[in-house]
């Protein structure tokens, strides 16, 4: 009837490594996402205030300010000179992600990630292979449009529609539980990823991810394929990877086995589903641009349009 | 690099042009969606110290820290398609008015200065301005002594005072009309909250709605004269007045 369907990723790894190790990084990531949310929720739920605010800007234990640098960048472009607390917060966040890996935010912190992961999982379960192939550079266009619109209109533009902070805010301030409208945005993203474009939101459109990818291009946390000789090309990692174009260079026989692409979110799902333990997450020396090469040029060459 | 007109060079230029146009259109759409004119309802008041709305929307990062530090749960964070721009703080006077804390914790909490720290005395806050809208329904206008808005006003006798007028209907009583001084009113909303009517006869509106605005070219003659220290027009011929001249003018009329 249809083309022979690919095997589902996961069972082979479970058979080889056991259920726990075949889901270790996924469990760690969901735990981290829940923990980051819990920091904000202990206050409103139990009166124990750890972190106040939202992902846009927050204050932890009354001393540590953290600010989303993309939100602050929009505010700056819109013509506001922010006070020091916000600036310090943004520098701390920028520094951390620049040092580690920008898109760690996407897979370890962002509350939209479980939504799009669920859509991708359901796609695999249903064997849905059809879908609109969006250009992965679209998110850079969206990012440019967000910054341009902030500059022209003098408004922090993306925060009017940003699903990441919409969802986080409505979870933390309770409006989602009270029947707010935000669930419609979340449902729309889920359905978009499920039925229209696979990994459409996080992998192709979200300017927050595009921004953090830029920030963390020379970060040190990376997935590598140190045991790539053991790879039997079962393609399980490609199926689960939210940015599958980043894997191929590391699996080739030549060149570095480290996934340097800034698109990689270091979610570690490839490590989980690989039955042969090809991949590992660790610290690596960042690949700095060769002298004389403009940063933008490397970015363009790295960017895979698929 | 191909030199042929159909070659990859041309294709790349077209693709780049399309990307730039697409970015522009997207920016236009985003700008429209987030435009300030579409977002603030007249019932939504900004916290004390908020910059003017256009500047506020550039400065507020929508973190909610002011909302968290409001001790009276006055402030709330706008949800999607709410009365104010998504994620920005506002309050509705008729529901929970501002209690005008001396230490202004909401301003202290703001990390960006969208609520400006130049506000140090809460009495200097201008969250909006009270307006007596119910000229037919206000109990004091009807001749009763309700006075509630006047009594609850934190700046009683300055922001709201009672102005005595003759009650023409009875001929022997007084109306005590609540009158708001928009130069003093902070817009805390306590008057609107406590108005006893089904629909408040006194309402706090955002300052730009509550106050009129003169054209920039308007000059008030008496103020100009005061500033100049002399009449602005020299040599006005004072013709003899005909008809009734009030005795208070001693038979003289000065323009």
Contacts between the chains, C-beta under 8 A, distances in Angstrom:
chain1	res1	chain2	res2	distance
A	43	B	68	7.4
A	52	B	64	7.9
A	52	B	65	5.7
A	52	B	68	4.6
A	52	B	69	7.6
A	52	B	109	7.9
A	53	B	63	4.3
A	53	B	64	5.6
A	53	B	65	4.6
A	53	B	68	6.8
A	54	B	62	7.2
A	54	B	63	5.2
A	54	B	64	5.3
A	54	B	87	7.8
A	56	B	61	4.8
A	56	B	62	5.2
A	56	B	63	4.6
A	56	B	87	7.2
A	57	B	61	4.8
A	57	B	63	3.5
A	57	B	65	6.7
A	57	B	111	5.2
A	57	B	112	7.3
A	58	B	63	6.5
A	58	B	65	7.4
A	59	B	65	6.2
A	59	B	109	7.7
A	59	B	111	7.3
A	65	B	111	5.8
A	67	B	61	6.8
A	67	B	63	7.9
A	67	B	111	6.6
A	68	B	61	7.2
A	71	B	61	4.7
A	71	B	62	7.5
A	72	B	61	6.5
A	72	B	112	7.7
A	75	B	58	6.1
A	75	B	59	6.1
A	75	B	60	8.0
A	75	B	61	6.0
A	75	B	112	6.5
A	78	B	57	7.5
A	78	B	58	3.5
A	78	B	59	7.8
A	79	B	55	7.8
A	79	B	58	5.2
A	80	B	55	6.8
A	80	B	58	4.3
A	80	B	59	3.9
A	80	B	112	7.0
A	80	B	113	7.4
A	80	B	114	7.6
A	81	B	113	7.6
A	82	B	59	7.1
A	82	B	111	7.5
A	82	B	112	4.3
A	82	B	113	6.0
A	83	B	110	7.6
A	83	B	111	6.4
A	83	B	112	5.8
A	83	B	113	4.2
A	83	B	117	7.2
A	85	B	111	3.9
A	85	B	112	7.7
A	86	B	61	6.7
A	86	B	111	4.2
A	86	B	112	4.4
A	86	B	113	7.9
A	89	B	111	6.5
A	137	B	19	7.4
A	141	B	19	5.8
A	141	B	22	5.7
A	141	B	23	4.7
A	141	B	26	6.6
A	142	B	26	6.4
A	144	B	23	4.8
A	144	B	27	7.8
A	145	B	23	4.8
A	145	B	24	7.5
A	145	B	26	3.7
A	145	B	27	4.1
A	145	B	30	6.0
A	146	B	27	7.6
A	146	B	30	6.3
A	148	B	23	6.8
A	148	B	24	7.4
A	148	B	27	4.2
A	149	B	26	7.9
A	149	B	27	4.0
A	149	B	28	7.4
A	149	B	30	4.3
A	149	B	31	4.2
A	149	B	34	7.3
A	152	B	27	6.8
A	152	B	31	6.0
A	153	B	31	4.2
A	153	B	34	6.6
A	153	B	35	6.4
A	154	B	54	6.2
A	154	B	55	8.0
A	154	B	57	7.2
A	154	B	58	4.9
A	155	B	31	7.4
A	155	B	34	4.8
A	155	B	35	6.9
A	155	B	36	6.2
A	155	B	57	4.4
A	155	B	58	6.2
A	155	B	85	7.8
A	156	B	34	7.6
A	156	B	57	6.6
A	156	B	58	6.6
A	156	B	60	6.9
A	156	B	61	6.5
A	156	B	62	7.1
A	157	B	30	4.8
A	157	B	31	6.3
A	157	B	33	7.8
A	157	B	34	4.5
A	158	B	30	7.2
A	159	B	34	7.9
A	159	B	61	7.1
A	159	B	62	4.8
A	159	B	86	6.7
A	159	B	87	5.5
A	160	B	30	7.7
A	160	B	33	5.8
A	160	B	34	3.8
A	160	B	39	7.9
A	160	B	85	6.2
A	160	B	86	5.1
A	160	B	87	7.9
A	161	B	30	7.3
A	161	B	33	6.3
A	161	B	34	7.5
A	161	B	86	7.4
A	165	B	62	6.7
A	165	B	87	6.5
A	166	B	80	6.1
A	166	B	86	6.9
A	166	B	87	7.6
A	169	B	62	7.2
A	169	B	64	6.6
A	169	B	77	6.4
A	169	B	87	5.8
A	170	B	79	6.4
A	170	B	80	7.8
A	172	B	64	7.5
A	173	B	64	6.2
A	173	B	67	7.3
A	173	B	77	5.2
A	175	B	77	7.7
A	175	B	79	4.6
A	180	B	79	4.6
A	180	B	80	6.7
A	181	B	79	6.5
A	181	B	80	4.5
A	181	B	81	5.6
A	182	B	79	6.9
A	182	B	80	5.5
A	185	B	80	6.8
